[in-house]
Structure formats: structure tokens, C-alpha cells
């Protein structure tokens, strides 16, 4: 059962669909395969930021509230990459200089289709045509959201291409477990010994730097104070050199400790964005924070980074799990 959430400027309808089970309920939109609302029994607020109407999403597309971003999540410097033996000029939608989240018409701004829906699971599909945003290859992508015991929200992404291309999707929810106006006071832990320093336009320098002695050391839980958030977090944390089996990589807790979330993923990187640029009628800076499992940013231009190449005959497969608990569960 779906509901009409709104209509795009061209008249195409955007559908809303809900799944629920195990004490967790989630509402999604076909626009951007977006998680609009996520609720846990016993708590009266959504755990993610969202808009109540389609106009909010259309007015603030660069915030990517709850969307699936791709075909290349994060940034590619100067929008240039060598793909399939040739240099490709990709869309430059960030500062009119770099590619960000697949370009100005990336997957977050497309109206996906519902392929399957049951009480606890929904699958969205889309096809990005050859040449879309400068990327070669016709890319078929599907994302399946499911509520599972735990309770947990599972996200599985699969994609196939007919020509060598780049493929790197990420889920871009902003979490706020406490329900307050900002995420100040939350506790955050990230299982990463290294991070990627960036230039003043947020492109990795190529250095893989240790977190020791830096404000990027989250190996033990860190309280997110105003001063800590002023660091300007929008950085990749290096989890592994390649995609792996599902494992715990991060933990987030509300200021009062009443609710926590463990992130498990197959991905080699975790982008932590502190939400400094959030500015809407109802949300201000740091109203939520994004923790996005993905391949490292600008990977095509750094041979020592994990590869984002996808070739014909291969299947891109990502699995990420957001597990919730009323008290801490230590998984590493």
C-alpha cells in the first residue's frame, strides 16, 4: 500500500511507502529512495531528519535528507576520472568545480520505482543511462530496505553495468537520537585508525593520516560538544582497504544514553558529516549528523584508495545495518 506524497514539477507522482516490525517503523519516498521518517517504539521523535512535504525536498536538494546518493557518493576532484581507458569529464555540481553525490541529477534527485513491497521490506529500482552525468555505462541499481530483529534497519544495494563505470552508493540520513535541536551531547565512536585530510574544497589530499592526537580520533566514545563540532567534520574515516564482510564500524548514543545505534557495514569507508550547513525552516546547523558507509571519496584519482570500478559481469553489492538499542551493545 502506497500513498501519493506529492507531484514533481513535471507532474510525476512521488509515492510514500511504510515498513514496520520488531519495534521499528520506517517511511520511504520514491524520490531519491529517501528515508523520510524512522521511529522506534518508546520514543516519540523520528531518529532521522526529514520534511513533511515534497516541497521541502525540492527546496533543499543539496542537503540530501535521507536519500540514496550516487552513482558516485561523495566528491571527485575537478569532476575528472579515468574510466574504461579514457578520461571522463563528469558533472561539476559542487562549487562549480567538483562532482558531488553523482552530479546535479544524481540518484537522490530521481524518482525511483517500487519493485517489491511487503510489511517489513521494500525494494526500489532505477536505471541510470549511459552518459548520465558524464559516467559511461547503463547502470541498473536496486536498494532493499528491511526492518529486522534487533531492531535494525538493513540496507542492501546491488548494481550492474553494461560498460566499465564507477559505482559507489551511500545512504545519506541525518541522525538525531536525542530529539533535541542539535546533536550536541551525543556520544560517537568510529573504529578507524586513519582518516583522509582534505583541501579547502573538501577533496582528499591523497594522504592517509593517523587519527592519533587529532580531533578525528573517535576510537573511544567522544562527546560531541559545540567546540568539537566546530572542527567542521566532513571527512572519510578509513575502515579497511577494500569491501569486506559486515562488521561493526561506528556507535552513536543520545546525550542521556537512553538510545544508541550501532552501524555495521561492508564498506571500506565512513563519511562523517557534522551537519554544519543544515539550514531550513525547522532545522539549523548540526540538527543531525550523517554517517555514510561508502568507498573513499575521489578514489578514481588515488590508486592507493579502494577501487570504485564496476565492470560488465560484476555485481556491486553493499550491505549496511543500523541497529538500535536502549542500552549500549559493544561489538568490537
C-alpha positions as CSV (number, residue, x, y, z in Angstrom):
1,X,0.0,0.0,0.0
2,X,1.5,3.4,-1.1
3,X,0.3,6.9,-0.7
4,X,0.8,9.9,-3.0
5,X,3.3,12.2,-1.3
6,X,3.3,14.9,-3.9
7,X,4.0,15.6,-7.5
8,X,7.2,16.7,-9.2
9,X,7.2,19.9,-11.3
10,X,6.6,17.7,-14.4
11,X,3.5,16.1,-12.8
12,X,5.1,12.7,-12.0
13,X,3.8,11.4,-8.7
14,X,6.1,10.7,-5.7
15,X,4.9,7.7,-3.7
16,X,5.4,7.1,0.1
17,X,5.6,3.6,1.5
18,X,5.9,2.3,5.0
19,X,7.5,-0.8,6.5
20,X,7.4,-1.9,10.2
21,X,8.3,-4.7,12.5
22,X,10.3,-5.6,15.6
23,X,9.5,-2.2,17.2
24,X,10.9,-0.2,14.3
25,X,8.9,1.6,11.6
26,X,10.2,3.5,8.5
27,X,8.6,5.6,5.8
28,X,10.3,6.0,2.4
29,X,9.7,8.1,-0.7
30,X,10.3,7.0,-4.3
31,X,12.0,10.4,-4.8
32,X,15.6,9.7,-4.1
33,X,14.7,6.3,-2.5
34,X,14.6,8.5,0.6
35,X,14.1,7.5,4.2
36,X,11.7,10.2,5.3
37,X,10.9,9.0,8.9
38,X,12.3,6.4,11.2
39,X,10.7,5.6,14.6
40,X,11.5,3.2,17.4
41,X,8.8,2.1,19.9
42,X,9.1,4.0,23.2
43,X,10.4,7.2,21.6
44,X,8.2,10.0,20.4
45,X,10.5,11.6,17.7
46,X,11.9,10.5,14.4
47,X,15.5,9.3,14.6
48,X,16.3,11.0,11.2
49,X,15.7,14.4,9.8
50,X,13.0,14.7,7.1
51,X,10.5,17.0,5.5
52,X,6.7,16.7,5.9
53,X,6.1,17.6,2.2
54,X,7.8,17.2,-1.2
55,X,8.3,20.9,-1.4
56,X,10.9,20.7,1.4
57,X,13.0,18.1,-0.5
58,X,12.8,20.1,-3.7
59,X,13.7,23.4,-2.0
60,X,16.8,21.8,-0.2
61,X,18.2,19.2,-2.6
62,X,21.8,19.9,-1.6
63,X,21.1,18.6,1.9
64,X,20.3,15.1,0.6
65,X,18.0,14.4,3.6
66,X,17.6,10.6,3.8
67,X,18.4,10.0,0.1
68,X,20.4,7.3,-1.7
69,X,23.2,9.2,-3.3
70,X,25.2,8.0,-6.4
71,X,26.2,6.7,-8.8
72,X,29.3,8.0,-7.0
73,X,28.7,9.2,-3.5
74,X,30.9,12.0,-2.1
75,X,33.3,14.0,-4.2
76,X,35.5,13.5,-7.3
77,X,38.1,16.3,-7.7
78,X,37.5,18.5,-10.7
79,X,34.9,16.0,-11.9
80,X,37.6,14.1,-13.7
81,X,38.2,10.4,-13.7
82,X,39.8,7.7,-15.9
83,X,37.2,5.1,-16.7
84,X,37.5,2.3,-19.2
85,X,40.7,3.6,-20.5
86,X,39.6,7.1,-21.2
87,X,39.4,10.4,-19.4
88,X,35.8,11.3,-18.4
89,X,34.6,14.8,-17.6
90,X,31.8,14.4,-15.0
91,X,29.2,16.9,-13.9
92,X,30.7,19.6,-11.6
93,X,27.9,20.5,-9.2
94,X,30.0,21.3,-6.1
95,X,31.4,24.8,-6.2
96,X,31.0,24.5,-10.0
97,X,34.3,22.6,-9.8
98,X,33.9,19.1,-8.4
99,X,31.5,16.2,-8.7
100,X,29.3,15.6,-5.6
101,X,27.0,12.7,-5.0
102,X,26.7,11.7,-8.6
103,X,26.1,15.2,-10.0
104,X,23.3,17.7,-10.2
105,X,20.8,15.0,-11.3
106,X,22.3,12.1,-9.3
107,X,20.2,9.3,-7.8
108,X,19.0,11.5,-4.9
109,X,17.0,13.6,-7.5
110,X,15.5,10.7,-9.4
111,X,12.1,9.2,-8.9
112,X,12.8,5.5,-8.3
113,X,10.3,2.8,-8.8
114,X,8.9,0.3,-6.2
115,X,9.8,-3.2,-7.4
116,X,8.6,-5.1,-4.3
117,X,6.9,-4.3,-1.0
118,X,5.8,-6.3,2.0
119,X,5.1,-5.4,5.6
120,X,8.8,-5.5,6.6
121,X,10.6,-4.8,3.3
122,X,10.6,-2.6,0.3
123,X,12.8,-2.6,-2.8
124,X,13.4,0.4,-5.1
125,X,14.9,0.2,-8.6
126,X,16.3,2.7,-11.1
127,X,18.3,2.8,-14.3
128,X,21.0,5.4,-14.8
129,X,21.5,5.7,-18.6
130,X,24.9,5.6,-20.4
131,X,26.4,9.1,-20.3
132,X,24.3,10.2,-17.3
133,X,26.2,13.0,-15.5
134,X,29.2,12.1,-17.7
135,X,29.5,8.5,-16.4
136,X,29.8,5.7,-19.0
137,X,27.6,2.6,-18.8
138,X,24.0,1.9,-18.3
139,X,23.7,1.2,-14.6
140,X,20.8,-0.8,-13.1
141,X,20.5,-0.3,-9.4
142,X,18.3,-1.7,-6.7
143,X,18.1,-0.9,-3.0
144,X,16.2,-3.0,-0.5
145,X,15.3,-1.7,2.9
146,X,14.1,-4.1,5.6
147,X,13.3,-4.0,9.3
148,X,14.9,-6.9,11.2
149,X,15.1,-8.2,14.7
150,X,17.4,-6.2,16.9
151,X,15.7,-4.0,15.9
152,X,17.6,-2.9,12.9
153,X,17.2,-1.2,9.5
154,X,19.0,-3.2,6.8
155,X,20.0,-1.6,3.5
156,X,21.3,-3.7,0.6
157,X,22.4,-2.1,-2.6
158,X,23.1,-4.0,-5.8
159,X,24.1,-2.7,-9.2
160,X,25.1,-4.0,-12.7
161,X,26.5,-2.2,-15.7
162,X,27.0,-2.8,-19.4
163,X,30.2,-0.9,-19.6
164,X,33.1,-0.1,-17.2
165,X,31.9,2.6,-14.9
166,X,32.2,3.9,-11.3
167,X,29.7,2.7,-8.7
168,X,29.6,3.9,-5.1
169,X,26.2,4.5,-3.4
170,X,25.6,5.8,0.1
171,X,22.6,6.3,2.3
172,X,22.5,9.9,3.5
173,X,20.3,10.1,6.5
174,X,21.0,12.7,9.2
175,X,20.6,11.1,12.6
176,X,19.5,12.8,15.9
177,X,18.8,10.2,18.5
178,X,18.0,12.6,21.3
179,X,15.3,14.6,19.6
180,X,16.8,17.9,20.6
181,X,17.5,20.9,18.3
182,X,21.1,19.8,17.7
183,X,23.3,16.7,18.1
184,X,25.4,18.4,20.8
185,X,25.9,16.0,23.7
186,X,25.7,12.8,21.5
187,X,28.4,10.2,22.0
188,X,30.2,9.0,18.9
189,X,32.7,6.2,18.3
190,X,34.3,5.2,15.0
191,X,36.5,2.2,14.6
192,X,39.1,3.8,12.4
193,X,42.8,4.4,12.9
194,X,43.2,6.7,9.9
195,X,41.2,9.4,8.1
196,X,41.6,11.4,4.9
197,X,42.7,15.1,5.2
198,X,41.1,17.3,2.7
199,X,41.8,20.6,0.8
200,X,39.8,23.8,1.4
201,X,37.3,22.5,-1.2
202,X,36.9,19.1,0.7
203,X,38.9,17.0,-1.8
204,X,41.2,14.4,-0.3
205,X,44.9,15.4,-0.5
206,X,45.9,11.8,-1.0
207,X,47.4,11.4,2.5
208,X,46.0,8.6,4.7
209,X,46.7,10.2,8.1
210,X,46.6,8.6,11.6
211,X,43.9,9.9,13.9
212,X,46.3,9.8,16.9
213,X,46.3,13.2,18.7
214,X,43.8,14.6,16.3
215,X,40.1,15.7,16.7
216,X,39.4,12.8,14.3
217,X,40.2,10.2,17.0
218,X,36.9,8.5,17.8
219,X,38.3,5.1,18.7
220,X,36.8,5.6,22.2
221,X,33.4,7.4,22.6
222,X,33.7,11.1,22.2
223,X,31.1,13.7,23.4
224,X,30.1,16.0,20.6
225,X,30.4,19.4,22.2
226,X,29.9,22.7,20.3
227,X,33.7,23.1,20.2
228,X,34.2,19.6,18.8
229,X,31.5,20.1,16.1
230,X,33.2,23.4,15.2
231,X,36.1,21.2,13.8
232,X,33.9,21.1,10.6
233,X,33.6,17.4,10.2
234,X,33.1,16.3,6.6
235,X,35.7,13.6,6.3
236,X,36.2,10.0,5.4
237,X,37.3,7.6,8.1
238,X,39.3,4.7,6.7
239,X,37.8,1.4,7.9
240,X,39.6,-1.0,5.5
241,X,41.4,-1.1,2.2
242,X,38.5,-2.9,0.5
243,X,34.9,-4.0,0.9
244,X,34.6,-6.8,3.5
245,X,32.0,-8.8,5.4
246,X,29.5,-7.0,7.5
247,X,31.2,-5.7,10.7
248,X,30.5,-3.0,13.3
249,X,32.3,0.3,12.5
250,X,30.5,3.0,14.5
251,X,28.4,3.7,17.5
252,X,26.2,6.7,18.3
253,X,24.3,7.4,21.5
254,X,21.8,10.1,22.6
255,X,23.0,12.6,25.2
256,X,21.1,10.9,28.0
257,X,22.2,7.4,26.9
258,X,18.6,6.2,26.5
259,X,19.1,5.2,22.9
260,X,22.1,4.0,20.9
261,X,22.8,3.0,17.3
262,X,25.5,0.6,16.0
263,X,26.4,0.8,12.4
264,X,27.6,-2.3,10.6
265,X,28.7,-2.3,7.0
266,X,30.6,-4.0,4.3
267,X,32.1,-0.7,3.0
268,X,35.7,0.4,3.4
269,X,35.0,4.0,4.4
270,X,32.6,6.0,6.6
271,X,32.0,9.7,5.9
272,X,31.2,11.6,9.0
273,X,29.4,15.0,8.3
274,X,28.5,17.1,11.3
275,X,25.7,18.9,9.6
276,X,27.2,22.4,9.8
277,X,25.4,23.6,6.6
278,X,21.9,22.5,7.6
279,X,19.6,25.5,7.2
280,X,15.8,25.0,6.8
281,X,12.7,26.5,8.3
282,X,12.7,23.8,11.0
283,X,16.4,22.7,11.2
284,X,19.5,24.6,11.9
285,X,23.2,23.8,11.9
286,X,24.1,20.4,13.5
287,X,20.4,19.4,13.7
288,X,21.6,16.0,12.7
289,X,24.7,14.2,11.7
290,X,25.4,11.9,8.7
291,X,27.4,8.7,9.0
292,X,27.6,7.3,5.4
293,X,29.3,4.0,4.7
294,X,30.9,4.1,1.2
295,X,34.0,3.8,-0.8
296,X,36.6,6.6,-0.1
297,X,36.0,10.0,-1.9
298,X,38.0,10.8,-5.0
299,X,39.1,7.2,-5.2
300,X,39.5,7.2,-9.0
301,X,42.3,9.8,-8.7
302,X,44.2,8.0,-5.9
303,X,45.4,4.5,-6.9
304,X,46.1,3.6,-3.3
305,X,42.5,4.2,-2.3
306,X,39.9,1.3,-2.6
307,X,38.6,1.0,-6.2
308,X,35.1,2.0,-7.2
309,X,35.3,0.5,-10.7
310,X,32.5,-1.8,-11.8
311,X,32.8,-3.9,-14.9
312,X,30.2,-5.8,-17.0
313,X,29.5,-9.2,-15.5
314,X,30.3,-7.9,-12.0
315,X,27.7,-7.1,-9.3
316,X,28.2,-4.2,-7.0
317,X,26.9,-5.3,-3.5
318,X,26.8,-3.2,-0.4
319,X,25.2,-4.1,2.9
320,X,24.7,-1.6,5.8
321,X,22.8,-2.2,9.0
322,X,21.7,0.4,11.5
323,X,20.9,-1.4,14.8
324,X,19.2,0.3,17.7
325,X,19.2,-0.4,21.4
326,X,18.0,1.1,24.7
327,X,21.5,0.5,26.1
328,X,25.0,0.1,24.8
329,X,25.9,-3.1,22.9
330,X,29.7,-3.3,22.3
331,X,30.5,-5.1,19.1
332,X,34.2,-4.5,18.8
